[in-house]
Amino acid sequence: MDHPDFGGDPRRSEPPDPDTLSMKTSPRARRVRTISPDASAQEAAELMGQWHVGFLVVVEDSIPVGVVSDRDLAMRTLARGLRPSECRVSQVMTTPVVTLANGSSHQDASKLMRKHRIRKLPVVDSNGRIVSVLTADDLLESLGKQVHGLAKAVSRELDNEAIEDPGGSSIFGRE
Amino acid sequence: MQDLHAMALAQHDVATVTEETTARGTAEKMDELGLGCLVVVDDSGRPLGLVTDRDLTLRVVARTRDLSEEPISRFMSKPLVSVSVEADLDEVIHAMGRHGIRRIPILDGDTLVGMVALDDVLQALAVEMSDLGKETQGMMRHAVDRGILERLDRDLDRRLHALHGRLQYTNWAARESFLRKLDEFRERVGKAIGRSPDAQDDSSD
């Protein structure tokens, strides 16, 4: 699997740059799926099915103007008695859109997601143009891998330490 | 975790719709209740299938024909994947993985008695993860023997590996909580292996 460890050799004695502990936004970010605000809700739903996604970024000239999820489409058309083919995406999308600057750290992304209680972030370049989408899954996956790497590093590190016996009790009381 | 009973993490009050309910009525109910998933039942309350907000979007909203007044039985996922009231958590997680689903109804015979969501499972795992972090840091502060170290390593590896496999089916509530716990854990372990100058500082607790 292609993923950075957590800053190279885990046995290094120097504290690594905090940034190397986190993923930069771009490598993990997913290919973005976009739609025009003038498309219909029915078209948006159809595309979600075709593309196997549950989230579209609504763009005008590559600039995100909103986002729409699979749930939004059902709740904002069907549940309100509206015909999906007669609703425009602009009527059912969520605005304003929260974006992440390209190259931000994964901590920034995670903070932004928590703050706004969202799980997907459109990533934009310095001109505000859409670049990719970063999801909570992406963050979680990279964190999981980092933790996994850390667990290994812990043991390696400890193997090198002077060892005294505290009594050999179980580490995990529940076991 | 292995010994935990599915019912212990289950939600007991499961929202249902009858099979004749229209797609539109189902959407209204999901919206009202703030839920993304309902169990479809027949007139006698026997569970028949499951319907999610995404099902509605892909199977109703996506169609050019207006299907909003069609009965939900047409759009539900069936047969219903369920576990028995006796199931333990591993069985639940296994079933979720095998079928690629995040929620599983619990049946006692033909009666719906609860629903387990993987986010609830994950909340429990997240707590365990945090405990693990604390224990790890505790370990680092004291000199320990090699046997314990090896066991710690095995344990971390095994648990993290297991968590990894389960994570892909989680939803946001759990993920958010899990992200926080992982952050905490990473910080603790980072300190413990001396990445930070105040590695032995107790203030992190």
Interface residues (C-beta under 8 A of the other chain):
Chain A: P10 S13 P15 P16 L21 A41 Q42 A45 E46 M48 G49 G54 D70 R71 L73 A74 M75 T77 L78 A79 G81 R83 P84 S85 S110 M113 R114 R117 R119 A136 D137 L139 L140 E141 L143 G144 Q146 V147 H148 L150 A151 K152 A153 V154 S155 E157 L158 D159 E161 A162 I163 E164 D165 P166 G168 S169 I171 F172
Chain B: A23 R24 A27 E28 M30 D31 G36 D53 R54 L56 T57 L58 V60 V61 A62 R63 T64 D66 S68 L132 E135 T136 M139 M140 H142 A143 V144 D145 R146 G147 I148 L149 E150 R151 L152 D153 D155 L156 D157 L160 H161 L163 H164 L167 Q168 T170 W172 R175 E176 F178 L179 R180 L182 D183 F185 R186 V189 G190 A192 I193 G194 R195 S196 P197
